[in-house]
């Protein structure tokens, strides 16, 4: 059903979403490209950032193109198989991003709290393993959800009051017993959202204590600047996700939850590269070098 009763705002809203999608793909692709070709960005933090950008590109592409059609037509149809594919891709990227943000917080923790051991702890092998694990867990958890939903029976009711095939709105369409799928969601969600969020919270508590222990004001500001961008992205991403997935399931039919979902599915993938590029001198410098523009 998408967003109902847009009326005169339909075309401006469509143009806004289209521009955001183009900007999201362009900005995230630029970060992936810069990290790949710039030797100054061949560090663990930027390695994780490039995978986060790749995740955001897949994340947006799985939802926004179809959403544009739905907005323009004030509704749309999607086959059951295409719906499952959207759940799989969206779920995989969303879960992988949760773990990538967690891995990035660990990277900042070691860099700030144990700087002398950083290069020996966070090496190439560890970074590669952490990224592979993040993507694998994202794919497997999403696949389990898809298999469980795919085993259900779907009868006459086929209207989704949302702008994409999210897990719970699709689950509500089933005319068979959904208790197993709901139980799986209840058991898995803490491992996807709550525990990673708590890990990030604990690491930043240690980071803040370490920063406050630095006597120099300049040193504190310089140290905090290395994790400020990540903390901002974490706050935006986890804040919206937790507000959606720990609200009552019936809240999914409310327009307020559609707009909250719109924030983390459309705006957050755009904010990530903007936050990192605007607050990061190394990325800006690499971009200038790539474009052969001298930094003033």
C-alpha positions, 0 to 999 in steps of 0.5 A: 500500500505504501504511503496513502493519501499523498495527493499533491505531495506524490511527485515531490516525494517521488523526486525526493526519494529518487534523488536520495537513492542516487546520492546514496549509491554515489556516495557509498560507491565513492567510499568503496572506490577510495578505500580500494585505490587509496593506500592511505586508507588501507587500514582496518577502520576504512576496511570496515567502512567500505563493507558498511558502504557496500551494505548500504548500497545493497540495503537501499537497492533492495527497497527504494526502486520498488518503493519509487514505483509504489509511490508513483502508482499509489500502491503496487503488487509484488510476487510472493517469491520477489517478496521473499527475495526482498526480505532476504536481501534486506534482512541480510544487509540489515543484520550484517550492518548491525555486526559491522557497526559492532566490529567497528566499535571494537576496532575503536576500543582497541585503537583508543584503549590499547593503542600500543597493541592495536597493530598486533591485535587488529591485523588483516586476518582478524579484520577479514574474519570479522567481516566474513562472519558479519556477512555470513550471520546476516545471510543465515539469520535472514535465510532462517526467517525466509524459510520459516515464512515460506513454509506458511500458508497464505490465503486470501488476504494479500495486502501489506500496509507498508512500503516493502516486504518486512518480516512482521507485516508479511507474517501477519498475512499468513492464515496458518500457525505463525508461532514458530516463526514468531518464536524464532524472531523473539529468540534471534532478535536479541542476538541481532540488535540487543546484544550488539547494541550492549557491546557497543555501549560497553566499549564506548563507556571504556572509550569515554573513560580513557578519553577523559583520562587524557590530560590535554584538551587537544588530545581529548578532542583529537582522540574523540574525533576518531570515533565521533563519526561511528558513534553518530552512525550507531546512534541513528541506526540502532535508535530507529531499529530498536524503536521499530522492532521492540514496539508492538507488532500491531504498530506496523500498520500505523503511518508513524512506524512507516516513517520511522522505517523510512528513516533507517531504510532510506535516510540512514544509508545516505547519512553514513557516507556523509557523516564519515566524509564530512568529519574525516580528513583522510577520506576528504584528502583521498577524494581530492587526490583521486580527483587531482584537486589540490587541497587548499 
